[in-house]
Amino acid sequence: MSRYDLEKFLVPNGDLEKQKEYTELVRTVIGARFTDKPKAFVHTYGCQGNVSDGERIKGILADCGFCMTDELSEADLVLYNTCAVREHAQDRVFGNVGALKKYKTQNRNMKICLCGCMVQQPHVTERIKRSYPFVDLVFGTHVSHRLPEFLYRIYCLDKKVYEIEQSDGVIAEGTPVLRDSTFKAWIPIMYGCNNFCSYCIVPYVRGRERSRSSQAILDEVRSVVKEGYKEITLLGQNVNSYSGDMNFAGLLRAINDIEGDFIIRFMTSHPKDCTHELIDTIAECEKVERHLHLPFQSGNDRILKEMNRKYDREKYLELVNYAKKRIPDVLITSDVIVGFPSETDEEFEDTLSLAREVRFSSLFLFIYSPREGTVAARMEDNDTHETKVKRFKKLEKLQADNSSETASEMVGKTYRVLCDSVIKDGVLSGKTSTAMAIEFDGSNDLLGTFVNVRITERSGWSLKGEVVR
């Protein structure tokens, strides 16, 4: 992306300074209104990109004088950061919003806020206005940096706010971040999508592709590494289409060169933008993990064309085979949509055969869910839900076998693992460099550190191991 293009998307410093003024106003008002520090309950639905957005929202709320709570009953402000990719996620949000009415009856000072991809759709915002009048604030994906201004309007002016500006999107640098972890950091490197896959709502709610400057990204990585973060995950709707002043492979190499003991992960990749150069970079950079998440969605060329995926089966398999050649220990994961409109049993068999040939370590399987406003939502779909579920279970069984075989091959090997969660007292979990989760015994103070773990057994596709001292 040229500097001119970047300037097109960057929020001007003057606008960001104005938000800082609103931050101070809100802090003053709520400081006078609440005896104790008001509590905010923030819940994020959906992808890791949404999780990263949620951390920035929490950072803004903290700057405005809120502390965080995990208890709805304690909250003075409730914010749901929503997802629009699947119908199920959208239904869950509406159900949970409806349940908030009783909390607001008990605490009339409570403010209820909805933001994110789901509410960026005008028909959803209209439904909220009509059916959930107790919601105080609704804002879309392109204006989250203006949250201090919106809080000023609902607290100081006592007005409801609905802001779902339609635009190509923005980049707001310098917003505060309150990270959920003290050793794992999500770093967005680009936003939006230009692919317009026929089933996907993302380009409509996230805007066009826009990449942060490499300098801003490298500065953020250096900052979190200095603070002791051990896992850096680079995020984007289509992360390997990054187009700042270098390409994605170049960015990976630049981050890999930063001093410190940390690992690098990234998601999500698109096969059309996955290159031999990128695969070579993964092979040659010691901090980049040996895992490639490469969604294929369907193994049939006609369905791929209907999906507007811009690659075919042959291209996908060529990339996978090159990755396995250059990175012998690589594990590949993927996404698959089952039951896309007009998919036949024979075409679904192509998906099964591709999964059989690649032997993914894991698959994220989804039954097709129509999204209003997409091309696929207007396609004729004659298959019954029962037929789609049958195909889903067939692929699920195949993948369970593949995952079990992968797990079996790992038994006896030793991996460097970042301890990232406590299952229970004395039992920890972490991921190998190939993104396989391992459970092992160890003291809780190992959380957030690297240990060597030898795989001792597997149950299905679950792994257990022991720390090698």
Number of C-alpha atoms within 10 A of each C-alpha: 16 13 10 8 12 18 12 15 18 16 16 13 12 9 12 17 11 13 20 19 13 21 23 15 18 25 21 13 15 19 16 10 13 11 8 10 14 19 22 26 21 23 14 19 20 17 15 20 19 18 18 21 20 27 21 20 24 24 18 24 26 19 19 24 19 22 16 18 17 12 12 15 13 17 24 22 22 25 22 20 26 26 25 24 20 18 15 11 15 19 12 14 19 15 10 11 20 14 11 18 16 9 17 20 11 10 14 9 14 22 21 23 22 25 25 28 26 28 27 25 19 14 11 15 21 13 13 19 14 9 12 16 11 19 23 22 21 23 25 25 26 23 20 23 23 20 19 24 18 26 26 21 17 16 17 13 10 11 14 18 16 21 19 22 14 17 14 18 22 25 21 19 16 12 14 16 18 18 17 14 12 14 21 21 21 23 20 22 27 24 23 22 23 16 18 17 20 21 25 23 23 22 19 20 27 24 19 20 24 27 27 22 21 21 12 12 20 16 12 16 21 16 12 19 21 12 11 16 22 22 22 22 18 23 23 24 26 21 25 25 22 25 20 21 17 15 15 22 20 15 21 21 18 14 21 19 12 14 10 14 12 20 19 21 22 22 19 20 20 20 21 17 16 18 15 15 12 19 21 15 20 24 20 14 17 14 23 22 19 23 22 22 21 20 19 24 20 29 23 21 17 14 20 20 15 19 20 16 20 15 16 19 17 11 12 18 17 11 18 19 12 15 25 15 13 16 17 11 14 21 24 22 20 19 16 20 18 24 26 25 21 14 19 12 12 10 16 21 17 16 22 20 15 18 22 15 10 16 20 19 24 23 21 13 17 17 16 18 19 21 18 15 14 18 18 22 16 14 15 9 13 10 14 9 12 9 12 20 15 13 19 19 13 13 23 17 12 15 23 17 17 21 20 18 16 20 22 19 11 17 16 13 11 17 20 16 23 25 25 21 15 20 13 10 10 13 14 20 22 24 16 19 22 18 21 20 17 23 21 22 18 18 12 16 10 16 18 21 15 16 19 17 25 21 23 16 17 19 10 14 19 15 21 19 22 18 16 11 6
